Amino acid sequence: MTEKREYRDDYPNKTLYLPGPTEVREDVIEAMAEPMFGHRMDRMTDLYTTIVEDTKEFLGTDNDVIVLTASGTEFWEATTLNLVDDGGVLCPTSGSFSERQANVAERLGKDVDRIEYEWGAAVKPEDVREALEASDDGYDAVTVVMNETSTGVRNPIEEIGDVVADYPDTYFVVDAISALGGDYVDIEAHGIDAIFTSVQKAFAMPPGLAVCVVSDDAYEREVEKDTSSWYGGFRRCIDYYDRKGQTHSTPAIPLMLAYRQQMKHMLEETHAARDERHREMAEYTREWAREHFDLFAEEGYESRTVTCIENTQGIDVADTIETVSEEYDMVFSNGYGDIGEETFRIGHMGEHTVESIEALTDAIEDVADL
Ligand SMILES: Cc1ncc(COP(=O)(O)O)c(C=O)c1O
């Protein structure tokens, strides 16, 4: 039984090095404190069309963009319901999130074939091709988690997309939740039909919105069928945008105000420069991890937004996290699920810099006596 623990007014500020939520700029937080307005007012159309069009510009895509009041998990359900019918879905699994995505599809009653990898390994394009070739009738969709947040693996979605593109009846669905906005991907060049993220990750916004980029083919595929998603239906969301420039139901308006403010910063920095900054942070963190510990991810497939570190020194991870939080007001993350004890994770995404990551690694060295 969970009991009420009274929320207080005196929490110290902590710098977040989690794999989301991550640090949010002060002016982005402040942008939420506007007097409220109605979601059918012209002002809402101004706000929603601004954030949708700015997102297309930032990501460099002409595909449709949906910004939905939900966490990214909603698009596991919606993309499955919208794109997968009797043909079933091929789900390579290599960590907690890809396993969960496959479980969601199963729960929704779809035929799921998995390609199972050990945690820490990356999904290989040739295995996807083999599975597609071996299937009698083909699949309706292939799903891949771009950045396995649990293991710190960045899957080669570009090459996998090029493989799936050889199967025109198969749609390519990418969970880019802990990568998009920090790790560049050319969505259209690699035939990605639906790619989605949660804004509390590399977009560096307060949590509560999810973004999905939808190809024309995926939109067309979601014909009026009983089993497509209502809330996350591509057609419903996109048609409402095309007709009214608004959302089909009441959105989290303050979060969209924050989105608008942060997207200004993102456009100013550019997608390419954000990608470069994330590569530098990842390289720094990896070097530090190799010096003191080891990396959990398969070599050559390390994530650009979250490093999963194998605790080869046997430090007390929980205690180190606690002490770093108390003494330095910085919070990083333990390992995920089955590898909770053996690993820990540093999120280097969003607005962080090599300097800010260095401040954390210095603190860990100090506390763990490295
Ligand atoms: C790869 C991946 N997929 C899905 C999720 C779930 O996202 P949300 O909690 O925003 O629904 C996460 C969250 O960490 C994630 O990292």
The ligand as an SDF file (V2000), in Angstrom:
LIG
                    3D

 16 16  0  0  0  0  0  0  0  0999 V2000
   13.7130    4.0290  -25.8310 C   0  0  0  0  0  0  0  0  0  0  0  0
   12.5400    4.4100  -24.9880 C   0  0  0  0  0  0  0  0  0  0  0  0
   11.3110    4.0770  -25.4060 N   0  0  0  0  0  0  0  0  0  0  0  0
   10.2060    4.4100  -24.6760 C   0  0  0  0  0  0  0  0  0  0  0  0
   10.3080    5.0850  -23.4900 C   0  0  0  0  0  0  0  0  0  0  0  0
    9.0780    5.4940  -22.7450 C   0  0  0  0  0  0  0  0  0  0  0  0
    8.9600    6.8740  -22.8760 O   0  0  0  0  0  0  0  0  0  0  0  0
    7.8750    7.7050  -22.0240 P   0  0  0  0  0  0  0  0  0  0  0  0
    8.1810    7.4320  -20.6000 O   0  0  0  0  0  0  0  0  0  0  0  0
    8.0800    9.1210  -22.4350 O   0  0  0  0  0  0  0  0  0  0  0  0
    6.5390    7.1700  -22.4350 O   0  0  0  0  0  0  0  0  0  0  0  0
   11.5710    5.4370  -23.0010 C   0  0  0  0  0  0  0  0  0  0  0  0
   11.7310    6.1160  -21.7160 C   0  0  0  0  0  0  0  0  0  0  0  0
   12.7970    6.2340  -21.1590 O   0  0  0  0  0  0  0  0  0  0  0  0
   12.7080    5.1020  -23.7830 C   0  0  0  0  0  0  0  0  0  0  0  0
   13.9310    5.4440  -23.3620 O   0  0  0  0  0  0  0  0  0  0  0  0
  1  2  1  0
  2  3  1  0
  2 15  2  0
  3  4  2  0
  4  5  1  0
  5  6  1  0
  5 12  2  0
  6  7  1  0
  7  8  1  0
  8  9  2  0
  8 10  1  0
  8 11  1  0
 12 13  1  0
 12 15  1  0
 13 14  2  0
 15 16  1  0
M  END
$$$$
